[in-house]
Amino acid sequence: MDVWRLVLEARSPLSIASGKDELVDDVVLALTPAGLPYIPGTALAGVLRHALQAHVQDELGVNGAKEVADDVFGYAQGDDGRASRFECTHAHIHDSRDRVVSDVLAEVSPNEPILGPLVHRLPTKRQRVRINAHGAAADTGHFDRTVVPAGHRFSVELRLWSVNAQAAETARNWLEGLLSSPALSVGGLTRSGLGRLKVVRGAYRRLDLRNARELGVFLDRPAALDQIRGLHPWKAATAESPWATLPLNLRAEGALRVGQGSQALSRHGREIKLADAMPYVEPCVVWESPSKGQLTQRVVIPATAIKGAVAHRLAFHDRRHRGEWATPDSVRTALAEHAPKPTGVAAWLGTIKGEQGASYAGGLMFEDITLPLPSVPSPQVGHRTHNSIDRFTGSVRDGLLFTEEYLFRVSLPTALHLSLAACRRTDGVAWQALQDTLEDLVQGRLAIGADSASGLGYLEGDYSREDFEALRQAALQACGSPADATAQEMIHE
């Protein structure tokens, strides 16, 4: 048996749904009876099974990859089946002193720096809105997701049974490669910036349970998951990732406001009057030392702000290159509740069952952009007053004066991750549509956030066009699609 005890840190907020209905929140977190978030073992096992199958699919094919996943994680098919060789505990959260809280009935003090707010204050929520084919907010399309702030740590134990040393070594290499992948993520909206995890420390040991001494080591393991007596220090090795990363160096051309925050950033907002609309601010945990975590606030540009804009511009360029022009019938189809996605959008952003006869996850993964709270006063925070004008008289409407805060010319470093599997199923037109969309984003033709009609939200920046082109050529050669020449003709026409 291979045994790991790992400490996982949330690189971005986690949103692991409990599946419960609630009148206030649309998506409720999985919580212990004490009200603390945890990562269910089924969530980790499911993610690792899917990642293992995708990792070996290119080498072994679909059927071979399924056999490997069935061998490690088990299966049930009619009267036939096999128990899983992989075992996983729930991942329990840590307190501010980096100690695991594994007692599901533990009482949490309101004064505990990082756990108290989770239990005794209103939860952190990410607001979402569904956009229709016209680029406007869809009716009844507003919803929210409750999240666990980034930076929280969790402890978990993984166990892997094997019948011999060779099978153990093979499965261990696969599993450790998945654990060290930058794409390790759980929960909802993993393609939209949430759920990313990293291993901050761990311990490991291979035990032969036929040996009495090693069986004793296994049985004498401490109950607390963050205790590693009997195990050896372990560090995740660098492994080949199934994702390619394309850094994006973005900067706001002028003003930018994304989301709706509740904390004033300007001196006017703090000392005179709180603005009616402010940039989104979210808590996160920062570990000032190995055993001291503190809750702090940061400005967040959610990944969904970029992904939503990219998705709609991607659909425009894909339809343009394929000659799918707007007609009354096509517009009605696009506005239908379960309208099929354009070919290129489905290839890059995934599709659900029933759309174009296939279902697969998106091949693009976006990251949240996080910024420290600016000092007060700061040249990167602006404050302005708006009023509403009567359309008939041209005068100011009574009682409709409001104010907003915005960020000004801030740097927005981020990255776009491309699934290599998705790259290989994507044709030349979809690649060209993605490149055109990225060019629009970095050249100030695609706005994100609020009030783009008034000039807010436009960006400037750059990305490595050489890396993008190398990735495209490698992917098109791997898939060997004969449609690429036709695609280029369509684009040139």
C-alpha positions as CSV (number, residue, x, y, z in Angstrom):
1,M,0.0,0.0,0.0
2,D,1.2,3.5,-0.9
3,V,0.1,6.1,1.7
4,W,0.2,9.9,1.2
5,R,-0.7,12.6,3.7
6,L,-1.0,15.9,2.0
7,V,-1.7,19.5,2.8
8,L,-3.6,21.2,0.0
9,E,-3.9,24.9,-0.4
10,A,-6.7,26.6,-2.4
11,R,-5.0,28.7,-5.0
12,S,-8.4,30.2,-5.9
13,P,-11.8,30.1,-4.1
14,L,-13.5,26.7,-3.8
15,S,-17.1,26.0,-4.6
16,I,-18.0,22.4,-3.8
17,A,-21.8,22.2,-3.8
18,S,-23.7,20.1,-1.2
19,G,-26.7,19.7,-3.5
20,K,-29.0,21.0,-0.9
21,D,-31.9,23.5,-1.7
22,E,-31.9,26.8,0.2
23,L,-34.1,29.9,-0.2
24,V,-31.2,32.4,0.1
25,D,-28.3,30.9,-1.8
26,D,-28.4,29.2,-5.2
27,V,-25.3,27.0,-4.6
28,V,-24.7,25.9,-1.0
29,L,-21.3,24.6,0.1
30,A,-20.6,21.1,1.4
31,L,-20.2,21.7,5.2
32,T,-19.5,19.6,8.3
33,P,-22.1,19.6,11.1
34,A,-20.0,22.3,12.7
35,G,-20.5,24.5,9.7
36,L,-16.9,24.2,8.3
37,P,-16.3,23.6,4.6
38,Y,-14.5,20.4,3.6
39,I,-13.6,18.7,0.4
40,P,-15.5,15.4,0.1
41,G,-13.3,12.4,-0.8
42,T,-15.6,11.7,-3.7
43,A,-14.7,15.1,-5.2
44,L,-11.0,14.3,-5.2
45,A,-11.4,10.7,-6.3
46,G,-13.7,11.8,-9.2
47,V,-11.3,14.5,-10.4
48,L,-8.3,12.1,-10.2
49,R,-10.1,9.4,-12.1
50,H,-11.1,11.7,-14.9
51,A,-7.6,13.2,-15.0
52,L,-6.0,9.8,-15.2
53,Q,-8.2,8.7,-18.0
54,A,-7.5,11.9,-20.0
55,H,-3.8,11.6,-19.3
56,V,-3.3,8.1,-20.8
57,Q,-6.0,8.4,-23.6
58,D,-3.6,9.7,-26.3
59,E,-1.3,6.7,-25.6
60,L,-3.8,3.9,-25.0
61,G,-6.9,5.1,-26.8
62,V,-10.4,5.6,-25.3
63,N,-10.9,1.9,-24.4
64,G,-7.4,1.4,-23.0
65,A,-7.7,4.6,-20.9
66,K,-11.0,3.4,-19.5
67,E,-9.4,0.0,-18.6
68,V,-6.6,1.8,-16.7
69,A,-9.1,4.0,-14.8
70,D,-11.3,1.0,-14.0
71,D,-8.2,-0.9,-12.7
72,V,-7.2,1.9,-10.3
73,F,-10.6,3.3,-9.3
74,G,-12.9,0.3,-9.8
75,Y,-16.1,0.0,-11.7
76,A,-19.6,-1.5,-11.6
77,Q,-21.3,-2.8,-14.7
78,G,-24.3,-5.0,-14.2
79,D,-23.3,-8.0,-12.1
80,D,-19.7,-7.4,-12.9
81,G,-17.4,-5.0,-11.0
82,R,-14.2,-4.4,-9.1
83,A,-13.5,-2.5,-5.9
84,S,-11.4,0.6,-6.1
85,R,-7.7,0.3,-5.4
86,F,-7.7,4.0,-4.5
87,E,-9.0,5.2,-1.1
88,C,-9.4,8.8,-0.1
89,T,-10.5,10.5,3.2
90,H,-12.4,13.8,3.3
91,A,-10.0,16.8,3.2
92,H,-10.5,18.7,6.5
93,I,-9.8,22.4,6.9
94,H,-7.0,24.0,8.9
95,D,-7.2,26.7,11.5
96,S,-5.1,29.9,11.7
97,R,-2.2,27.9,13.4
98,D,-2.1,25.5,10.4
99,R,-3.7,22.6,12.5
100,V,-6.3,20.4,10.9
101,V,-9.8,20.5,12.4
102,S,-11.0,16.9,11.8
103,D,-13.7,16.9,14.5
104,V,-16.9,17.4,12.5
105,L,-18.6,18.5,15.7
106,A,-15.9,21.0,16.8
107,E,-17.2,24.4,18.0
108,V,-15.5,27.3,16.2
109,S,-14.9,30.5,18.2
110,P,-16.0,33.7,16.5
111,N,-12.5,35.0,17.4
112,E,-10.6,32.3,15.4
113,P,-9.0,34.5,12.7
114,I,-9.7,32.5,9.6
115,L,-12.4,29.9,10.6
116,G,-14.6,32.2,12.7
117,P,-15.7,34.2,9.6
118,L,-16.7,31.0,7.8
119,V,-19.1,30.0,10.6
120,H,-20.3,33.2,12.2
121,R,-20.5,35.6,9.3
122,L,-22.3,35.8,6.0
123,P,-20.7,33.5,3.4
124,T,-18.6,34.9,0.5
125,K,-20.5,34.7,-2.8
126,R,-19.6,35.0,-6.4
127,Q,-22.4,36.7,-8.4
128,R,-23.0,35.4,-11.9
129,V,-25.3,36.4,-14.7
130,R,-26.2,34.5,-17.8
131,I,-25.7,36.5,-21.1
132,N,-27.9,35.9,-24.1
133,A,-27.0,35.9,-27.8
134,H,-27.6,39.7,-27.9
135,G,-24.8,40.2,-25.3
136,A,-27.3,41.4,-22.7
137,A,-28.3,39.9,-19.3
138,A,-30.8,37.1,-19.8
139,D,-34.1,37.5,-18.0
140,T,-34.0,35.5,-14.7
141,G,-30.4,34.7,-15.5
142,H,-28.9,36.0,-12.3
143,F,-27.5,33.5,-9.8
144,D,-24.7,33.2,-7.2
145,R,-22.2,30.6,-5.9
146,T,-21.1,30.4,-2.3
147,V,-17.3,30.0,-2.1
148,V,-14.5,29.2,0.3
149,P,-11.9,32.1,0.1
150,A,-8.6,31.3,-1.5
151,G,-5.6,30.4,0.8
152,H,-7.4,28.0,3.1
153,R,-5.6,24.7,3.7
154,F,-6.9,21.2,3.9
155,S,-5.4,17.9,5.0
156,V,-6.2,14.6,3.3
157,E,-4.9,11.0,3.3
158,L,-4.7,9.0,0.0
159,R,-4.1,5.2,-0.1
160,L,-3.4,3.0,-3.1
161,W,-3.5,-0.8,-3.0
162,S,-1.4,-2.8,-5.4
163,V,-0.8,-6.6,-5.9
164,N,2.9,-6.2,-6.7
165,A,5.7,-3.6,-6.8
166,Q,5.5,-3.1,-10.5
167,A,1.8,-2.2,-10.5
168,A,2.4,0.0,-7.4
169,E,5.1,1.9,-9.2
170,T,3.1,2.5,-12.3
171,A,0.0,3.7,-10.5
172,R,2.1,5.8,-8.1
173,N,3.8,7.7,-11.0
174,W,0.5,8.4,-12.6
175,L,-1.1,9.6,-9.4
176,E,1.9,11.8,-8.4
177,G,2.0,13.3,-11.8
178,L,-1.7,14.3,-11.4
179,L,-1.1,15.7,-8.0
180,S,1.7,17.9,-9.2
181,S,-0.3,19.2,-12.2
182,P,-1.1,22.9,-12.3
183,A,-4.6,21.9,-13.5
184,L,-5.5,20.1,-10.2
185,S,-8.9,21.5,-9.4
186,V,-12.1,20.4,-7.7
187,G,-15.7,21.7,-7.4
188,G,-17.7,23.9,-9.7
189,L,-16.5,26.5,-12.3
190,T,-13.0,25.0,-12.5
191,R,-12.7,26.4,-16.1
192,S,-13.7,29.8,-14.7
193,G,-11.0,30.3,-12.1
194,L,-12.4,28.4,-9.1
195,G,-11.3,25.3,-7.4
196,R,-7.5,25.3,-8.1
197,L,-5.4,23.4,-5.6
198,K,-1.7,23.0,-4.9
199,V,0.2,20.6,-2.6
200,V,2.2,22.7,-0.1
201,R,3.7,19.8,1.8
202,G,3.2,16.1,2.2
203,A,4.5,12.8,3.5
204,Y,4.6,9.4,1.8
205,R,5.6,5.8,2.4
206,R,5.2,2.4,0.6
207,L,4.2,-0.3,3.1
208,D,4.2,-4.0,2.6
209,L,1.3,-5.1,4.8
210,R,2.5,-8.7,4.7
211,N,5.4,-7.5,6.9
212,A,4.5,-7.4,10.6
213,R,6.7,-4.3,11.2
214,E,5.3,-2.3,8.3
215,L,1.8,-3.4,9.2
216,G,2.5,-1.9,12.6
217,V,3.5,1.4,11.1
218,F,0.3,1.5,9.1
219,L,-1.9,0.7,12.2
220,D,0.0,3.2,14.4
221,R,-0.6,6.2,12.1
222,P,-1.8,9.2,14.1
223,A,-5.5,10.0,13.7
224,A,-4.9,13.7,13.0
225,L,-4.3,14.0,9.2
226,D,-1.6,16.6,9.6
227,Q,0.6,14.3,11.7
228,I,3.1,12.2,9.6
229,R,4.7,9.9,12.2
230,G,5.9,6.8,10.4
231,L,5.9,8.5,6.9
232,H,8.7,10.2,5.0
233,P,8.7,13.8,3.7
234,W,7.4,14.0,0.2
235,K,7.6,16.7,-2.4
236,A,5.6,16.7,-5.6
237,A,7.8,16.2,-8.6
238,T,7.5,18.3,-11.7
239,A,5.5,16.4,-14.3
240,E,4.4,16.9,-17.8
241,S,1.1,18.8,-17.8
242,P,-1.8,18.1,-20.1
243,W,-2.3,21.9,-20.3
244,A,-0.3,24.5,-22.1
245,T,0.0,27.9,-20.5
246,L,-0.2,31.2,-22.4
247,P,0.7,34.2,-20.2
248,L,-1.4,37.4,-20.9
249,N,0.1,40.7,-19.8
250,L,-2.9,43.0,-19.6
251,R,-3.4,46.5,-18.5
252,A,-6.4,48.7,-18.2
253,E,-6.3,51.5,-20.9
254,G,-8.3,53.7,-18.6
255,A,-10.9,53.1,-16.0
256,L,-12.1,49.6,-15.0
257,R,-14.8,48.3,-12.7
258,V,-15.8,44.6,-12.4
259,G,-18.4,43.3,-10.1
260,Q,-20.0,44.9,-7.1
261,G,-17.9,45.3,-3.9
262,S,-18.8,46.5,-0.5
263,Q,-15.5,48.1,0.6
264,A,-14.5,51.7,-0.3
265,L,-11.2,52.1,-2.0
266,S,-11.1,55.9,-2.4
267,R,-10.7,58.6,0.2
268,H,-14.0,60.1,-0.8
269,G,-15.7,56.7,-0.2
270,R,-14.1,56.2,3.1
271,E,-14.4,59.7,4.6
272,I,-17.4,61.3,3.0
273,K,-19.9,58.9,1.4
274,L,-19.8,55.3,0.4
275,A,-20.0,55.0,-3.4
276,D,-23.0,53.2,-4.8
277,A,-20.9,51.0,-7.1
278,M,-17.4,49.8,-6.2
279,P,-14.9,47.2,-7.5
280,Y,-15.3,43.7,-6.2
281,V,-13.3,42.9,-3.0
282,E,-13.0,39.4,-1.6
283,P,-11.3,37.9,1.5
284,C,-8.4,35.5,1.2
285,V,-6.0,33.7,3.6
286,V,-2.4,34.7,3.6
287,W,0.1,32.6,5.5
288,E,2.5,35.1,7.1
289,S,4.6,32.2,8.5
290,P,4.4,28.4,8.3
291,S,2.0,28.4,11.3
292,K,0.2,31.7,11.1
293,G,-2.6,32.5,8.7
294,Q,-4.4,35.8,8.5
295,L,-7.5,36.9,6.7
296,T,-7.0,39.8,4.3
297,Q,-8.9,41.6,1.6
298,R,-7.9,41.9,-2.0
299,V,-9.4,43.3,-5.2
300,V,-10.5,40.5,-7.5
301,I,-11.2,40.6,-11.3
302,P,-13.1,37.2,-11.5
303,A,-12.0,34.9,-14.4
304,T,-15.7,34.9,-15.5
305,A,-15.4,38.6,-16.4
306,I,-12.8,37.7,-19.0
307,K,-14.2,34.3,-20.0
308,G,-17.7,35.8,-20.7
309,A,-16.3,38.5,-23.0
310,V,-14.0,36.0,-24.7
311,A,-16.9,33.5,-25.3
312,H,-19.1,36.0,-27.1
313,R,-16.3,37.5,-29.2
314,L,-15.1,34.0,-30.0
315,A,-18.6,33.1,-31.3
316,F,-18.6,36.3,-33.5
317,H,-15.3,35.5,-35.1
318,D,-16.1,31.8,-35.5
319,R,-19.4,32.5,-37.3
320,R,-17.7,35.2,-39.4
321,H,-15.0,32.9,-40.6
322,R,-17.5,30.1,-41.4
323,G,-19.8,32.4,-43.2
324,E,-22.7,31.8,-40.8
325,W,-24.4,35.2,-41.1
326,A,-27.3,36.4,-39.1
327,T,-30.8,35.8,-40.4
328,P,-34.2,36.0,-38.7
329,D,-34.2,32.2,-38.3
330,S,-30.6,31.9,-37.1
331,V,-31.2,34.7,-34.5
332,R,-34.3,32.9,-33.2
333,T,-32.3,29.7,-32.9
334,A,-29.4,31.4,-31.1
335,L,-31.8,32.9,-28.5
336,A,-33.5,29.5,-27.8
337,E,-33.0,28.2,-24.2
338,H,-30.8,25.2,-25.2
339,A,-29.4,26.7,-28.5
340,P,-26.3,24.8,-29.9
341,K,-23.0,26.6,-29.6
342,P,-21.1,27.7,-32.7
343,T,-18.6,25.0,-33.8
344,G,-15.5,26.8,-32.5
345,V,-17.1,27.9,-29.2
346,A,-18.1,24.3,-28.5
347,A,-14.6,23.1,-29.4
348,W,-12.9,25.6,-27.0
349,L,-15.5,26.0,-24.2
350,G,-17.1,22.6,-24.1
351,T,-20.6,21.4,-24.7
352,I,-23.3,19.7,-22.7
353,K,-25.2,16.5,-23.6
354,G,-27.6,17.0,-26.4
355,E,-25.6,19.7,-28.2
356,Q,-24.2,18.5,-31.5
357,G,-24.3,14.9,-30.3
358,A,-21.4,15.1,-27.9
359,S,-20.5,16.3,-24.4
360,Y,-17.0,17.4,-23.1
361,A,-15.5,19.9,-20.8
362,G,-14.0,23.2,-22.1
363,G,-10.5,23.3,-23.4
364,L,-9.8,26.9,-22.1
365,M,-9.2,27.6,-18.4
366,F,-9.1,31.1,-17.1
367,E,-7.6,32.6,-13.9
368,D,-8.8,35.1,-11.4
369,I,-6.8,38.4,-11.4
370,T,-6.0,39.4,-7.8
371,L,-4.6,42.8,-6.8
372,P,-3.7,44.1,-3.3
373,L,-5.9,46.8,-1.8
374,P,-4.5,50.1,-3.0
375,S,-3.3,52.7,-0.5
376,V,-5.4,55.7,0.2
377,P,-5.1,58.0,-1.6
378,S,-4.0,56.2,-4.7
379,P,-3.6,57.4,-8.3
380,Q,-5.0,54.0,-9.4
381,V,-8.4,54.6,-7.7
382,G,-11.0,57.0,-9.2
383,H,-14.3,58.4,-8.0
384,R,-17.0,59.9,-10.2
385,T,-20.5,61.1,-9.9
386,H,-23.3,60.2,-12.4
387,N,-26.8,61.6,-12.9
388,S,-29.7,60.5,-15.1
389,I,-30.9,62.9,-17.8
390,D,-34.5,63.2,-18.7
391,R,-34.8,62.1,-22.4
392,F,-37.5,64.7,-23.2
393,T,-36.3,67.8,-21.4
394,G,-32.6,67.2,-21.3
395,S,-32.5,68.1,-17.6
396,V,-31.3,66.1,-14.6
397,R,-33.9,63.7,-13.2
398,D,-34.7,64.2,-9.5
399,G,-33.3,61.7,-7.0
400,L,-31.1,59.8,-9.5
401,L,-27.7,61.0,-8.6
402,F,-25.2,58.1,-7.9
403,T,-21.5,57.6,-7.5
404,E,-19.0,54.9,-8.4
405,E,-15.4,54.0,-7.8
406,Y,-13.1,52.5,-10.4
407,L,-9.6,51.3,-10.9
408,F,-7.4,53.3,-13.2
409,R,-4.7,51.9,-15.5
410,V,-3.9,49.0,-13.3
411,S,-1.7,46.0,-14.4
412,L,-3.7,42.8,-14.8
413,P,-1.2,39.9,-15.2
414,T,-3.0,36.6,-15.9
415,A,-2.8,33.5,-18.0
416,L,-4.9,31.4,-20.3
417,H,-4.5,27.6,-20.1
418,L,-5.2,25.4,-23.1
419,S,-6.0,21.8,-22.8
420,L,-3.8,19.8,-25.2
421,A,-6.6,17.3,-25.8
422,A,-9.0,20.2,-26.8
423,C,-6.3,21.6,-29.0
424,R,-6.1,18.4,-31.0
425,R,-9.9,18.3,-31.6
426,T,-10.0,21.9,-32.8
427,D,-9.9,22.8,-36.5
428,G,-8.1,25.7,-38.2
429,V,-11.1,28.0,-38.2
430,A,-11.6,27.7,-34.4
431,W,-7.8,28.4,-33.9
432,Q,-8.1,31.5,-36.1
433,A,-11.2,32.7,-34.2
434,L,-9.4,32.3,-30.9
435,Q,-6.4,34.3,-32.1
436,D,-8.6,37.0,-33.4
437,T,-10.3,37.2,-30.0
438,L,-7.0,37.4,-28.2
439,E,-5.9,40.2,-30.6
440,D,-9.2,42.1,-29.8
441,L,-8.5,41.7,-26.1
442,V,-4.9,43.0,-26.1
443,Q,-5.5,45.7,-28.6
444,G,-8.4,47.5,-26.8
445,R,-11.3,46.2,-28.9
446,L,-12.9,44.0,-26.3
447,A,-14.1,45.4,-23.0
448,I,-14.7,43.6,-19.7
449,G,-16.7,44.6,-16.7
450,A,-19.2,47.4,-16.3
451,D,-20.1,50.5,-18.4
452,S,-18.2,49.7,-21.5
453,A,-20.6,52.0,-23.4
454,S,-18.9,54.9,-21.4
455,G,-15.4,53.7,-22.2
456,L,-14.7,51.6,-19.1
457,G,-13.1,48.1,-19.3
458,Y,-10.9,48.3,-22.4
459,L,-7.5,46.7,-22.1
460,E,-4.1,46.8,-23.7
461,G,-1.3,44.2,-23.5
462,D,0.5,41.4,-25.2
463,Y,1.0,37.6,-25.3
464,S,3.5,35.4,-27.0
465,R,2.3,35.0,-30.6
466,E,5.2,32.7,-31.3
467,D,4.1,30.3,-28.5
468,F,0.5,30.5,-29.7
469,E,1.5,29.7,-33.3
470,A,3.8,26.8,-32.2
471,L,1.0,25.3,-30.2
472,R,-1.5,25.7,-33.1
473,Q,0.8,24.1,-35.6
474,A,1.6,21.1,-33.3
475,A,-2.0,20.6,-32.6
476,L,-3.1,20.7,-36.2
477,Q,-0.4,18.3,-37.3
478,A,-1.3,15.9,-34.5
479,C,-5.0,15.8,-35.5
480,G,-4.1,15.8,-39.2
481,S,-7.4,17.5,-40.1
482,P,-7.9,17.8,-43.9
483,A,-10.2,20.7,-43.3
484,D,-7.4,23.1,-42.5
485,A,-6.8,24.1,-46.1
486,T,-10.5,24.7,-46.6
487,A,-10.5,26.7,-43.4
488,Q,-7.8,29.0,-44.6
489,E,-9.6,29.5,-47.9
490,M,-12.8,30.5,-45.9
491,I,-10.8,32.9,-43.8
492,H,-9.1,34.6,-46.7
493,E,-12.4,34.9,-48.6
